[in-house]
């Protein structure tokens, strides 16, 4: 059912031009960009990883922040 609705919608969009733009411009800029994105996504999906993705090493953690005692104030003292 959804495939039928998609096919009917695409057929309607192909028959009726958008505003007063020429069909050549719509084909190149509109449908051409959709096809280019689909082709790029297919090609990029098939490319191999440059590195082993399972050997990922995260950045080291930030060092601990100094507490109030390390800043020269007694623990629990007034600020």
C-alpha positions as CSV (number, residue, x, y, z in Angstrom):
1,X,0.0,0.0,0.0
2,X,2.8,2.4,0.9
3,X,4.7,1.6,-2.3
4,X,1.6,2.3,-4.3
5,X,1.1,5.7,-2.6
6,X,4.8,6.5,-3.2
7,X,4.6,5.5,-6.9
8,X,1.4,7.6,-7.4
9,X,2.9,10.6,-5.7
10,X,6.1,10.4,-7.7
11,X,4.2,10.0,-10.9
12,X,2.1,13.1,-10.0
13,X,5.2,15.1,-9.2
14,X,6.8,14.2,-12.5
15,X,3.7,15.2,-14.6
16,X,3.0,18.6,-13.0
17,X,5.9,21.0,-13.0
18,X,6.6,23.0,-9.9
19,X,5.6,26.6,-10.3
20,X,6.9,27.8,-13.7
21,X,10.3,26.1,-13.6
22,X,11.3,24.3,-16.7
23,X,11.2,20.5,-16.6
24,X,14.9,20.4,-17.4
25,X,15.8,22.5,-14.4
26,X,13.5,20.4,-12.2
27,X,15.1,17.2,-13.5
28,X,18.6,18.4,-13.0
29,X,18.4,20.3,-9.7
30,X,15.5,18.5,-8.0
31,X,15.5,14.8,-9.1
32,X,19.2,14.9,-9.9
33,X,20.2,15.9,-6.4
34,X,18.0,13.2,-5.0
35,X,19.6,10.6,-7.2
36,X,23.1,12.0,-6.4
37,X,22.4,11.6,-2.6
38,X,21.1,8.1,-3.1
39,X,24.2,7.1,-5.2
40,X,26.6,8.8,-2.7
41,X,25.0,6.9,0.2
42,X,25.3,3.6,-1.6
43,X,28.9,4.2,-2.5
44,X,29.9,5.5,1.0
45,X,28.2,2.5,2.5
46,X,30.3,0.1,0.5
47,X,33.6,1.8,1.2
48,X,36.0,0.0,3.6
49,X,37.0,1.5,6.9
50,X,40.4,3.1,7.0
51,X,41.2,1.7,10.4
52,X,40.0,-1.3,12.4
53,X,36.8,0.0,14.0
54,X,37.1,-2.5,16.8
55,X,40.5,-1.2,17.9
56,X,39.0,2.2,18.9
57,X,40.9,4.0,21.7
58,X,39.0,6.8,23.4
59,X,40.7,10.0,24.6
60,X,42.0,9.8,28.1
61,X,39.7,11.0,30.8
62,X,40.0,14.5,32.2
63,X,42.1,14.7,35.4
64,X,40.1,15.1,38.6
65,X,39.1,18.7,39.5
66,X,40.7,20.0,42.7
67,X,38.3,20.1,45.6
68,X,38.0,23.0,48.1
69,X,40.9,21.7,50.2
70,X,43.2,21.7,47.2
71,X,42.2,25.3,46.5
72,X,43.5,26.6,49.9
73,X,40.3,26.5,51.8
74,X,39.6,24.1,54.6
75,X,37.2,21.3,53.9
76,X,33.6,22.5,54.5
77,X,34.8,26.1,55.3
78,X,33.0,29.3,54.3
79,X,33.6,30.8,50.9
